[in-house]
Amino acid sequence: MSVNQLIFRNLKKNLKNYYLYVFALIFSVALYFAFVTLQYDPALNETKDSIKGAAAIRSASILLVAIVSIFLLYANNIFIKRRSKEIGLFQLIGMTKSKIFNILTAENFILYFGSLVIGIFIGFSISRLILMILFKITAIDAVASLNISSEALIQTVVVFCAIYLLIMLMNYVFIKRQSILSLFRAVSSTEGKVKKMSVFEIIIGIIGVISIISGYYISSKLFGGDFTTINELFGAMIFILGSVIIGTYLFYKGSVSFIFNLIRKKKDGYLNINQVLSLSSIMFRMKSNALLLTIITTVSALAIGLLSLSYISYYSADKMAENHVAGDFSFIKTEDADQFKKELAANDIAFNENKIDVIQVNASLKEIMDTNLEELTFDPKAMPMPVISDKAVENIDVAPGDTIFTGYNDLLQKFMSLKDSGHIELKGQNETVPLQYLGLKKEFPISGYFTNGGQPIAIVDETVFERLKEDVNPAIQKESSIFIGITLKDEANLEKANDIFKKMNVNDDNIFSSRLEISNSQKKLMGLTMFIVGFLGLTFLITSGCILYFKQMGEGEEEKPNYTILRKLGFTQGDLLKGIRAKQIFNFGIPLVVGLFHSYFAVQSGWFLFGTEVWTPMIIVMVIYTGLYSIFGLLSVLYYKKVINEAL
């Protein structure tokens, strides 16, 4: 057999066995090329004043290269070790190491650059679709066209050529360092199995679980007032990160085997065929892959967490805009409002107007603050606060001696929570009015301009409001003391009215004057973040799923003689597949479940910093990630089915 025939025979064999690697390589190239094409796309550059699109994508492309490089190098390491016996046989028949390296280089060249060409073509084909998705989620009004970028093409070729050279260097070092004997033992030495649980492994298993639980507990207290300084907060974050990552490693190193060992002992060693094929295999193999599983779990949790937080901000954009702008449009100057109303009338756009007088007073909230007063950076006896009359708010009637708060920012509530009732004082320039606080409502009757960064609004009786209005302290008053809200009668006219508003170029020191405008701004910013994190997360999901799949392929080949014996003993394919399914649920399910728990507690600790809604965005992200991840478990079961069929 000639060298060329040997190359193509091996190439055909490897392509048949490692088709998913080829898919992942093509996918990586396509995604990277499409990503870089966005960076140089003229349509995206036109929007750089609203979002730093090209710069953000350029930064993300660097992370994308890192993920893809690590995956390809790791996958190549698995493959060359799987072929160690084949390399050893080549040496036994007289081939030199240099000739073997040349054969592997030729095989990889055809496989790698063939995938590169296909990937670039697919990336070019889907680049317009990706750009359309980006424009859709960022609410950018632009046309996505199909453009070929020479800069993107050159950058993609250079990056993947560099990765190819690294792969070849790895293969060269591996072949040079290995003797014939070590080549025949390479797989067994890297996939060592531990036959017995030691006391030390039991201890580290318990420590692992305790470390993870400790990290979860501290994360739940992170923004609850337990940490009062930046240094304490930073120290707590470092502790959470360290304890969870170390705990995850120890969990795979000892906890999983310890738990499964307890299950096995409970059955007095009598395991059925399903338990032999699932529990026993997991016990002996998971600890040898502890570092890999820790990395996969941690990065999965990071991807899910970041995507959840960005989607929370994106999902909450409309609600946050509603909280900042009471009405479709708001004004603090009468002349601006009058001009806008004339323009609306000229365009036959019907609307309702709401005017509210707003004054600022110093409030003494010491008795109703459910917070350690030593932690506050302001005087709780003289806190500037907006006050409005109960006549300005529908369905609210406050007695002369009472007050109701409304519109308190969710973030401030985490740091400065209020009691359900208590005594407060509202102070004018000369007079102090004592009132009974009756509770907090969620409505935002006036815009964020008046609320000093999200502080609550006090609603008082009309007579009390007039007393305070006559005794205002000029030093703490806003430039304007009137809120004017415009609400359209038909929301179908909102886009048209917003265009009119933007053409007016209103500059009243109130950046939150249009509800639609602030919602679009939030969506542009967080939509781009969600787009980038989503694609990076998808890349990692594909690569990590492929790595776990490759590991299962190797285990399946190693266990093939066992299946032959079991088939000869009378066990059917269905009997064996039941155990295999359970095994794959553990192999893919344990890292996924642990990653989901990590991301859940991470999101729960600080989601309120990013938006107003948490459950719906977080659940959507987790369900999609779980569904995509499960595909690799299904592929592993199908591969094992093929191995079992070939066992006889």
C-alpha positions in Angstrom: 0.0 0.0 0.0 1.4 3.4 -1.0 1.7 6.3 1.4 -1.1 8.2 -0.5 -3.4 5.2 -0.3 -2.6 4.9 3.4 -3.4 8.6 3.9 -6.8 8.4 2.2 -7.7 5.1 3.9 -7.0 6.6 7.3 -8.8 9.8 6.3 -11.9 7.8 5.4 -11.8 5.9 8.6 -11.3 9.0 10.8 -14.0 10.9 9.0 -16.4 8.1 9.6 -15.5 7.9 13.4 -15.0 11.6 14.1 -17.7 13.2 11.9 -18.8 15.3 14.9 -15.3 16.8 15.2 -15.5 17.8 11.5 -19.0 19.3 12.2 -17.6 21.3 15.2 -14.7 22.5 13.1 -16.9 23.7 10.3 -19.3 25.2 12.8 -16.4 27.1 14.5 -15.0 28.4 11.3 -18.5 29.5 10.0 -19.4 31.2 13.3 -16.0 33.0 13.5 -16.1 34.1 9.9 -19.7 35.4 10.2 -18.7 37.1 13.4 -15.7 38.9 11.9 -17.8 39.8 8.8 -20.1 41.7 11.1 -17.1 43.6 12.5 -16.3 44.9 9.0 -19.9 45.3 7.8 -20.8 48.8 6.6 -24.3 48.6 8.0 -23.0 48.0 11.5 -20.5 50.8 11.2 -23.3 53.2 10.5 -24.8 52.5 13.9 -21.5 52.9 15.9 -22.8 56.2 17.4 -25.6 54.4 19.1 -23.8 51.2 20.0 -20.1 50.3 19.8 -20.9 47.4 17.6 -17.7 46.8 15.8 -15.5 47.2 18.9 -17.7 44.9 21.0 -17.7 42.2 18.2 -13.9 42.6 17.9 -13.5 41.9 21.6 -15.9 38.9 21.4 -14.0 37.5 18.4 -10.9 37.2 20.6 -12.8 35.2 23.2 -14.2 33.1 20.3 -10.7 32.3 19.1 -9.7 31.3 22.6 -12.7 28.9 23.0 -12.2 27.4 19.5 -8.4 27.0 20.0 -8.7 25.2 23.3 -11.4 22.9 21.9 -9.5 22.0 18.7 -6.2 21.4 20.7 -8.0 19.3 23.3 -10.0 17.3 20.7 -6.8 16.7 18.7 -5.1 15.5 21.9 -8.0 12.9 22.4 -7.8 11.7 18.8 -4.0 11.3 18.6 -4.1 9.3 21.9 -6.9 7.1 20.5 -4.7 6.4 17.5 -1.6 5.7 19.6 -1.8 1.9 18.9 -2.0 2.6 15.2 1.1 4.9 15.4 2.8 2.1 17.4 2.0 -0.4 14.7 3.4 1.9 12.0 6.7 2.0 14.0 6.7 -1.8 14.3 6.5 -2.3 10.6 9.5 0.0 10.1 8.2 3.5 9.6 10.2 6.3 11.1 8.6 8.9 13.4 9.2 11.6 10.8 7.3 9.6 8.1 4.4 8.9 10.6 4.3 12.6 11.4 4.2 13.5 7.7 1.3 11.1 7.2 -0.7 12.6 10.1 0.1 16.1 8.8 -1.2 15.3 5.4 -4.4 13.7 6.9 -5.0 16.7 9.1 -4.3 19.1 6.3 -6.9 17.6 4.1 -9.5 17.3 6.9 -8.7 20.7 8.5 -8.5 22.9 5.4 -11.4 21.1 3.7 -13.5 22.0 6.8 -12.1 25.5 6.7 -13.2 26.1 3.1 -16.7 24.7 3.8 -16.9 26.7 7.1 -16.1 30.0 5.3 -18.7 29.3 2.7 -21.4 28.6 5.3 -20.3 31.6 7.4 -20.6 33.8 4.3 -24.1 32.3 3.6 -25.4 32.9 7.1 -23.7 36.3 7.7 -26.8 38.2 6.4 -29.1 36.2 8.6 -26.9 36.8 11.7 -26.9 40.6 10.9 -30.7 40.6 10.6 -30.9 38.9 14.0 -28.6 41.5 15.5 -30.6 44.4 14.0 -33.9 42.8 15.2 -32.9 42.3 18.8 -31.2 45.7 19.0 -34.1 47.6 17.4 -31.8 49.1 14.7 -33.6 50.3 11.6 -31.1 49.2 8.9 -31.0 47.0 5.9 -28.9 43.8 6.2 -27.1 42.9 3.0 -24.8 40.0 2.0 -21.3 41.3 1.8 -18.0 39.5 1.3 -15.2 41.1 3.4 -11.6 40.5 2.3 -10.5 41.6 5.8 -12.7 39.0 7.4 -11.5 36.3 5.0 -7.8 37.0 5.6 -8.3 37.2 9.4 -10.2 33.9 9.5 -7.6 32.1 7.4 -4.7 33.5 9.5 -6.3 32.6 12.8 -7.1 29.0 11.8 -3.8 28.5 10.1 -2.2 29.4 13.4 -4.4 26.9 15.2 -3.4 24.3 12.6 0.3 24.9 13.3 -0.3 24.5 17.0 -2.0 21.2 16.4 0.8 20.0 14.2 3.3 21.0 16.9 1.4 19.1 19.5 1.3 16.0 17.2 5.1 16.3 16.6 5.9 16.5 20.3 3.6 13.6 21.1 5.2 11.3 18.5 8.7 12.3 19.4 8.3 11.7 23.1 6.5 8.3 22.9 8.2 5.0 22.7 6.5 2.0 21.0 5.6 0.5 24.4 4.1 3.7 25.8 2.0 4.2 22.6 0.3 0.9 23.3 -0.4 2.0 26.8 -1.4 5.7 26.1 -5.2 5.2 26.4 -5.1 3.1 29.5 -2.8 5.4 31.3 -4.9 8.5 30.5 -8.2 6.8 31.4 -7.1 5.1 34.6 -9.8 3.6 36.7 -10.0 3.7 40.5 -11.2 0.5 42.0 -11.7 1.4 45.6 -12.9 4.4 47.5 -10.4 5.6 50.1 -11.1 7.5 53.2 -9.3 10.6 51.7 -11.6 10.5 48.7 -14.7 10.4 51.0 -13.4 13.4 53.0 -12.7 15.5 49.9 -16.1 14.5 48.5 -17.8 15.8 51.7 -15.6 19.0 51.6 -16.7 19.5 48.0 -20.4 19.5 48.7 -19.9 21.8 51.8 -17.8 24.2 49.7 -20.5 24.5 47.0 -23.3 25.0 49.6 -21.1 27.7 51.4 -20.7 29.5 48.1 -24.4 29.4 47.5 -25.2 30.7 51.0 -22.8 33.6 50.8 -24.1 34.5 47.3 -27.7 34.7 48.7 -26.4 37.3 51.3 -24.3 39.2 48.9 -26.5 42.3 48.5 -28.6 41.8 51.6 -26.8 44.3 53.8 -24.4 41.8 55.4 -21.4 43.3 53.5 -21.2 47.1 54.1 -18.0 48.1 52.4 -16.5 47.6 48.9 -13.7 45.5 50.3 -16.1 43.2 52.1 -18.2 42.8 49.0 -15.1 42.1 46.8 -13.8 39.6 49.4 -17.2 37.9 49.5 -17.2 37.6 45.7 -13.7 36.1 45.7 -14.8 33.6 48.4 -17.9 32.6 46.4 -15.9 32.1 43.2 -13.2 30.1 44.9 -15.4 27.9 47.0 -17.7 27.0 44.1 -14.9 26.2 41.7 -12.9 24.2 44.2 -16.0 22.6 45.5 -17.0 21.6 42.0 -13.6 20.0 41.4 -13.8 18.1 44.7 -17.4 17.1 43.9 -16.3 15.3 40.7 -13.2 14.0 42.4 -14.9 12.4 45.3 -18.5 13.3 45.9 -20.0 11.5 42.9 -18.1 8.3 43.6 -19.0 8.6 47.3 -22.7 9.0 46.6 -22.8 6.2 44.1 -20.7 4.0 46.4 -23.3 4.5 49.1 -26.1 3.4 46.6 -24.1 0.3 45.7 -23.5 -0.6 49.4 -27.2 -0.1 50.1 -27.8 -2.9 47.5 -25.2 -5.1 49.2 -23.3 -5.3 45.9 -26.2 -6.9 44.0 -26.5 -4.6 40.9 -28.6 -5.3 37.9 -27.4 -4.9 34.4 -28.6 -1.2 34.2 -26.8 -0.3 37.4 -23.6 -2.0 36.3 -23.5 -0.1 33.0 -24.3 3.2 34.6 -23.4 3.6 38.3 -20.2 1.6 38.2 -18.9 3.2 35.0 -19.6 6.7 36.4 -17.9 5.9 39.8 -14.7 4.8 38.2 -14.4 7.3 35.3 -15.7 10.7 36.5 -12.9 11.3 39.0 -10.3 10.9 36.3 -12.1 13.6 34.3 -12.6 15.9 37.3 -10.6 18.8 35.9 -12.3 18.7 32.5 -15.8 18.5 34.0 -15.0 21.3 36.4 -14.0 23.6 33.5 -17.1 22.6 31.5 -19.4 23.1 34.4 -17.9 26.5 35.4 -17.9 27.9 31.9 -21.4 26.6 31.3 -22.6 28.3 34.5 -20.8 31.5 33.4 -22.4 31.4 29.9 -25.9 30.7 31.3 -25.5 33.3 34.0 -24.3 36.1 31.7 -26.9 35.3 29.1 -29.7 35.3 31.7 -28.6 38.6 33.1 -28.3 40.2 29.7 -31.7 38.8 28.7 -33.2 40.1 32.0 -32.0 43.6 31.1 -33.4 43.2 27.5 -36.6 41.6 28.7 -37.1 44.4 31.4 -36.5 47.3 28.9 -40.1 48.1 28.5 -40.9 47.9 32.2 -37.9 50.0 33.1 -38.9 52.6 30.6 -42.4 52.6 32.0 -40.9 53.2 35.5 -38.8 56.1 34.3 -41.4 57.8 32.1 -44.9 58.2 33.5 -46.7 58.3 30.2 -45.6 57.8 26.6 -43.8 61.2 26.8 -43.0 63.5 29.6 -41.9 67.1 29.9 -40.8 69.4 32.7 -41.3 72.7 30.7 -44.7 73.9 29.7 -43.5 75.5 26.4 -42.0 72.2 25.2 -45.1 70.3 26.1 -47.3 72.9 24.2 -45.1 72.6 21.1 -45.3 68.8 21.2 -49.1 68.9 21.6 -49.4 71.2 18.6 -47.4 68.8 16.5 -49.5 65.9 17.6 -52.7 67.8 16.8 -51.3 68.7 13.4 -50.7 65.1 12.6 -54.2 64.0 13.9 -52.7 62.0 16.8 -55.1 62.0 19.8 -53.7 62.1 23.3 -54.4 62.6 27.0 -52.5 65.1 29.1 -51.6 64.7 32.8 -50.2 67.6 34.9 -48.8 67.1 38.4 -47.3 69.6 40.8 -44.2 68.2 42.5 -42.3 69.7 45.4 -39.1 68.5 47.2 -39.0 68.2 51.0 -36.6 66.9 53.5 -38.0 63.7 55.1 -37.2 62.1 58.4 -37.5 58.3 57.7 -35.4 57.0 60.6 -38.3 55.1 62.2 -39.4 53.3 59.0 -36.0 52.3 57.6 -35.5 48.6 58.0 -31.7 49.0 57.6 -28.7 49.4 60.0 -28.5 53.2 60.2 -24.7 53.0 60.7 -24.5 51.7 57.1 -26.2 54.7 55.5 -24.2 57.3 53.7 -26.8 60.1 54.2 -28.8 61.5 57.1 -32.1 59.6 57.4 -33.5 62.6 59.3 -33.1 64.9 56.3 -33.6 62.8 53.1 -34.7 64.9 50.0 -37.9 63.4 48.7 -40.6 64.4 46.1 -44.1 65.0 47.3 -47.4 65.0 45.3 -51.0 65.4 46.2 -53.4 62.5 46.4 -55.7 64.4 43.9 -53.0 63.8 41.2 -53.2 60.0 41.5 -56.3 58.0 40.6 -57.9 55.7 43.2 -55.8 57.0 46.1 -57.3 59.0 48.9 -55.0 59.8 51.8 -56.2 61.2 55.2 -54.6 64.5 56.4 -52.5 62.7 58.9 -51.3 59.8 56.7 -49.0 59.3 53.7 -48.4 56.5 51.2 -45.1 56.0 49.3 -44.9 54.8 45.7 -42.4 54.4 42.9 -39.5 53.1 45.0 -36.6 51.7 42.9 -36.2 47.9 43.3 -32.4 48.3 43.6 -32.6 50.9 46.4 -35.1 48.6 48.2 -32.4 46.0 48.4 -30.0 48.4 50.2 -32.5 50.6 52.0 -35.7 48.6 52.7 -38.7 50.2 54.4 -41.0 48.8 57.0 -44.7 48.3 56.4 -45.7 51.2 58.7 -44.4 53.8 61.0 -44.0 57.5 61.9 -42.3 60.0 59.5 -41.8 63.7 59.3 -41.9 66.0 56.2 -40.0 69.2 56.7 -40.5 72.5 54.9 -38.4 75.5 55.3 -40.0 76.5 58.7 -42.7 73.8 59.4 -42.5 70.1 60.1 -45.5 67.9 59.3 -45.7 64.6 61.2 -47.4 61.8 59.3 -48.2 58.1 59.6 -46.6 56.0 56.9 -49.1 53.4 55.6 -47.0 51.4 53.1 -45.5 51.3 49.7 -47.1 51.0 46.2 -45.4 50.1 43.0 -46.9 52.7 40.7 -44.7 55.5 39.2 -47.0 58.5 38.8 -44.2 60.9 37.8 -40.9 60.5 35.9 -37.5 59.7 37.2 -36.4 63.4 36.9 -38.0 64.2 40.2 -37.1 61.0 42.2 -33.4 61.7 42.9 -32.2 58.4 41.4 -35.1 56.2 42.4 -36.2 57.4 45.8 -39.9 56.9 46.8 -42.5 59.5 46.1 -44.7 60.6 49.1 -48.4 60.9 48.4 -50.2 63.2 50.9 -53.6 64.8 51.4 -54.3 67.9 49.3 -54.4 70.1 52.4 -51.0 68.8 53.6 -49.6 69.3 50.1 -50.7 72.9 50.0 -49.1 73.6 53.4 -45.8 72.1 52.3 -46.0 73.9 49.0 -46.3 77.3 50.7 -43.3 76.5 52.9 -40.9 74.9 50.4 -37.1 75.1 50.9 -35.8 76.8 47.7 -32.3 75.2 48.2 -33.6 71.7 47.5 -36.1 72.3 44.7 -35.6 71.1 41.2 -35.4 73.5 38.2 -38.9 72.5 37.4 -41.8 71.7 39.8 -44.3 70.4 37.3 -44.6 67.1 35.6 -46.5 66.9 32.2 -47.3 63.5 30.9 -48.6 62.8 27.4 -50.3 59.5 26.7 -51.5 58.6 23.2 -55.0 57.2 22.9 -53.9 54.9 20.1 -50.6 53.1 20.6 -50.4 52.4 16.9 -49.3 56.1 16.5 -46.4 55.7 19.0 -43.6 55.4 16.4 -44.9 58.4 14.5 -45.2 60.5 17.6 -41.7 59.4 18.7 -40.3 60.7 15.4 -42.0 64.0 16.0 -40.5 64.1 19.5 -37.0 63.4 18.3 -37.3 66.1 15.6 -38.2 68.7 18.3 -34.7 68.1 19.8 -36.0 68.8 23.3 -33.2 69.6 25.8 -34.7 70.0 29.3 -32.0 68.1 31.2 -34.4 65.1 31.4 -32.9 62.2 29.4 -36.0 60.0 30.2 -38.6 62.0 28.2 -39.7 59.3 25.8 -40.7 55.9 27.0 -40.1 54.3 23.6 -36.7 56.0 23.3 -35.4 54.7 26.6 -36.7 51.2 25.8 -35.0 51.2 22.5 -31.7 52.5 24.0 -31.8 49.7 26.6 -32.5 47.1 23.9 -29.7 48.4 21.7 -27.2 48.1 24.5 -28.3 44.8 26.1 -29.4 43.3 22.8 -25.8 43.6 21.5 -24.5 42.1 24.8 -27.1 39.3 24.6 -26.2 38.6 21.0 -22.5 38.3 21.7 -22.9 36.3 24.9 -25.4 34.1 23.2 -23.0 33.2 20.3 -20.1 32.7 22.6 -22.3 30.5 24.8 -23.5 28.6 21.8 -19.9 28.0 20.7 -18.9 26.7 24.1 -21.9 24.5 24.3 -21.1 22.9 20.9 -17.4 22.5 21.8 -17.9 21.1 25.3 -20.7 18.8 24.1 -18.4 17.5 21.4 -15.6 16.9 24.0 -17.9 14.9 26.2 -19.2 13.0 23.2 -15.6 12.2 22.1 -14.9 10.9 25.6 -18.0 8.6 25.4 -16.8 7.4 22.0 -13.5 6.3 23.5 -15.2 4.7 26.5 -17.5 2.9 24.1 -14.6 1.4 22.1 -12.9 0.3 25.4 -16.0 -1.3 26.7 -16.9 -3.1 23.4 -15.5 -6.5 24.7 -17.7 -6.2 27.7 -20.8 -5.8 25.5 -19.7 -8.8 23.5 -19.6 -10.9 26.7 -23.0 -9.6 27.8 -24.6 -10.3 24.5 -23.2 -13.9 24.5 -24.7 -14.3 28.0 -28.1 -13.6 26.6 -28.7 -9.9 27.3 -30.5 -8.1 24.5 -29.7 -4.9 22.8 -32.6 -3.3 24.7 -31.3 -4.5 28.1 -27.9 -2.9 27.4 -29.4 0.3 26.0 -31.3 0.9 29.2 -28.1 1.0 31.2 -26.4 3.1 28.5 -29.2 5.7 28.6 -28.9 5.9 32.4 -25.1 6.3 32.0 -25.5 9.2 29.5 -28.0 10.9 31.7 -25.4 10.9 34.5 -22.5 11.8 32.1 -24.2 14.7 30.5 -26.8 15.5 33.2 -24.5 15.9 36.2 -22.3 18.7 34.7 -25.5 20.3 33.2 -27.4 20.3 36.5 -24.5 21.5 38.6 -23.9 24.3 36.0 -27.6 25.3 36.2 -27.4 25.4 40.0 -24.3 27.6 39.8 -25.9 30.0 37.4 -29.2 30.1 39.3 -27.5 31.2 42.5 -25.3 33.7 40.6 -28.3 35.2 38.9 -30.4 35.3 42.1 -27.7 37.1 44.0 -27.7 40.2 41.8 -30.4 40.1 39.1 -32.0 43.3 40.4 -29.0 45.2 39.3 -29.9 44.4 35.7 -33.7 44.7 35.4 -37.2 44.2 36.9 -38.0 40.6 35.7 -36.1 37.5 36.6 -38.0 34.2 36.3 -39.2 34.3 32.7 -35.9 35.3 31.1 -33.8 32.9 33.3 -36.1 29.9 32.7 -36.2 30.6 28.9 -32.3 30.6 28.8 -32.0 27.5 30.9 -34.6 25.5 28.9 -32.9 26.4 25.6 -29.4 25.6 26.9 -30.6 22.3 28.3 -32.4 21.3 25.1 -29.3 22.0 23.0 -27.0 20.2 25.4 -29.2 17.2 25.5 -28.6 16.6 21.8 -25.1 15.4 22.5 -26.4 12.9 25.1 -28.8 11.6 22.5 -25.9 11.3 20.0 -23.9 9.4 22.5 -26.7 6.9 23.0 -27.0 6.4 19.3 -23.2 5.8 19.1 -23.4 3.2 21.9 -26.2 1.5 20.0 -23.9 1.2 17.0 -21.1 -0.2 19.3 -23.5 -2.8 20.8 -24.7 -3.9 17.3 -21.1 -4.5 16.4 -20.3 -6.3 19.6 -21.2 -9.7 18.2 
